[in-house]
Amino acid sequence: MKEVIVDLNHVWKRYPLRKGRPGFKEFVLNFYKFFYTRREDENRDFYALKDLTLQIRQGECVGIIGRNGAGKSTLLSIILGTVLPSKGNIRVIGRVTPILELGGGIHPDLTGRENIILNGILLGMTKGDVLQKMDTVIEFSELERFIDLPVRTYSSGMYLRLAFSVAIHADPKIFVIDEVFSVGDEAFQKKSKEAMLKLIKGGVTTVFVSHNLKDIEEVCGRAVWLDRGGVVAEGEPEVIIGKYREEAAHIK
């Protein structure tokens, strides 16, 4: 059995819902309300994750499903290390390459070529590695004619294609993906999915969040259903997605 490289044990993530301290005017005008509700407000916390335990092994592709607010984005952020758990332990072995908010590192005043270098370095590549792969990244993005123009002149679809093309060539060890197959037009979406499948079949460990359940069934070897910050069920994608659809139909 392959090594566990993403290991979450009894992880909780709490976000306080109480407001910040009031200004002097607000305090004076609402003194009694503030005094009598302060203790109650202090206990109003939101738990995005509740006692979540999850293990992902080397080479697995795990799909995360669930309604909005189930805790999917928080789970990805904790795996990435951009958010720390309030309680519990997490261990991640290897560099994590995110494809979340595509284009988050793109600078609009730089050219497409300059942004490839910038984003490649942000994703952990050396400048030499990026320059070596430059032509391949540009060809994949299909932006040859526009690559030396400022990105602010790009359409939103071009913007996202550039960001995805960099990420897909960043030698990922662990991929964390959120709704990536919605990038660009239909032809580019198909091309993106084929590139992702090639990486996954090549052994890249992948955590994939999507509301498109068909993508989860096609790409993933295991599905994890989250609800209210906890794991409802996990197993073969077809089985878990079937249960999820039954629950969704019952709620409607």
N, C-alpha and C positions, 0 to 999 in steps of 0.2 A: 504494500500500500504506500502511495506517495506521501511526501511530507506535508504537514499542515503549515501553510505559509500566511494565512490570515486566521487569527484565533481571537475571538471575542468571548469573554467569560463574564456572565452576569453584569452586562453593561447597562448603565442607566445614564440618561441625559436629561437634566432638569433646566428649564428656563423660567426665571422669575417673571411673573405677570404684573407685579406691583409697579406703580409709577415711581418716578424719581422724587426726590425731596421737593416739597412745594416752596414757591417763593414767599416772601414776607406778606405780600398782599393776599395771595391765595390762602395762606395760613390764617390770617386774621379774619377774612370773610367766611372761612369754612372751618373755624376752630373746632366746634363741637363735632362736626362730621369727621374731621381728621382725627380727633382724639379717640372717638369711639370705634372707628373702623380701621385704625392703624393695625391693630393686632390681627384682625381678620384678613386684611390685605396681605400681611406678611406671610400668610399660609397659602396664598393663591399662587401656586407654581404649576407650570405645564411640563409634563414628562413626555418628551418626544420619543424616548426609548425607555422601556421598562424591563429590566432583568433579562436582557437579550443575550442569548448564547448562540454562537454560530462559528463553524469551522469550515474553511475552504482549503482544499488541497492543491498542490502544484498541478497545473494543467487543467483544472476544472473551469467550466464556464457556468456560473450560477446566475440565474435570473431572479430579480427581486420584483415582486408584484404587490399591489395593494392600492387602496383608495388614496386620494389626496389627503395628506395629513397623517398617513399611516406610520411615517418615520423613515421612509426610503432615503430622502435627501440627507437626513441627519446621519443615517448609517454610512452613506458614502463619504460624508465629510469626516466622520470619525476614522474610517479606514485610511483616508488621505492624510489624516493628522492635522487638518485645518480646524477641527473642533475636538476638544478633549472631553472624555466622559466625566460625568459627575461622580460616578461610582463604578467599580468594576475594572477589569483588566483587558488590554488589547495588545496583541503582538502581531507585527507585520514583518515578514522577511522579504527583502527585495525592494527595489525602487518602484513606486506607484506612478503610473502615467494616467492622468485624468483626461477624459473627454466629457466634460460637464457643460459648463456655460461656454460653448465654443466661441472662440474669438476673444475671450476675456483678457488675453495678453497682447492683443493686436493694437498697435498704435496707429491711429488714422492718418497722421502726418508723415509716416514712413512709407516707403514703397512696399509692394508685395515682397520683393526680394529681401529687403532689409528686415521685414517682419518675419520671414522664414528663419533668418539667423537669430533674431531676438527670441522667437517662440521656441526654436530648437534648443537654445541654451536654457531657457526657463524650464523645459521639459527634461533637462539633465544631460543633453548632448554637449560635446565640445564644439567649438567653432569649426575646427577641422572636419569633424564628422558631418556637420551641417553643410559645409561647402562641398564636401564629397557627394552628398545626396541631393544637392540643390536641383540639378536637372531633373532627377527622378520625381522630386516633390512638385516641381513646376508642371511637369508633364501630367502627373496624376490630377492636379488641380484644374487642368485645362484652362489655365489663365496666362498662357504664353504671351499673348498680345498685350496684356495689361500689367505684367509683372513688375515693370519699372515705373508704374504710375502710383501716386499716393493712394493708399487704401481708402481714403475718404471719398474717392471717386467711384468706388466699387458699389455694386448693389448688395443687398443683404445676403443673397444667395452666393455671390462671389466671395464675400467676406467669410462666410462659413466654410465654403469649399477650401479656401486657403488654410484656415485653422485646422480643419480635419486632415488635410493632406500632410501638414507638418506632424501632427500627432501620430498618424498611422505609420510614419517612417522614423519614429523616435526610439526604436529598439525597446519596446515595452517589455517588462517582466511581469508586471501586474497591471491590467487594464481596469479602470473604473469608468464606466460608461453610463450616460444618461440620455436616452432618446436620440441616439446619434444617427439613426437611419432616416431621420426626417431632413437631413442636410441636402440642399439643392433640389434640382428637378428629378423627375422619375428615373432618368438614365443614370444620373450621378448617385442617386440613392441605391440603385442596383449595384453599381460599381463599388460603393462604400461597403455594402453588405458582403459582397464577395471578398473584398480585402480583409474585412474583419474575420470572416469565416476562415480565411487562409491563415491568419495569425492564430486563431483559436485552435485550429487543427494542428498547427505547428507547436502547440504546447504553452501558449501564453495564457496565464491564469487571468480570468475575466470575471468581473462583477458587473452585471448588466441590468439597469433599471429601465423599464419601458411600460407604457400603458398599452402598447400594441402587443397583445398576447400572442398573436401569430408569430411575431419576431422571436419572442421567448421560446416558443415551441420549436422553431426552426434552428435557433442558434445554441440554446442552452442544454446542458446535460442534467441540470437540477434546477428546480424552482423553489423559492422561499416566499411564502405568503405572509406579509406583515399587516398587522392591524393594531391601531392604538399603541404603537411602540413595541409590540411583542410579536413573536413568531406564532402564527396560527397553525401552519403546517408546512412541511417541506418534503420533497421527493421528486419523482419523475414529473417533468413539466406538464404532460397531458393530464395526469391525474390531479395535480394541484390546481391547474388552471380550470379543470372541470368543476372542482369543488368551489373555487372562487366564483365562477360564473353562476353556479347554483345559488350561492349566498347572495350575489348581486341581484339575481332575478327575484329572490325571496324578499329582499329589502324594497325593491320597486313595488 
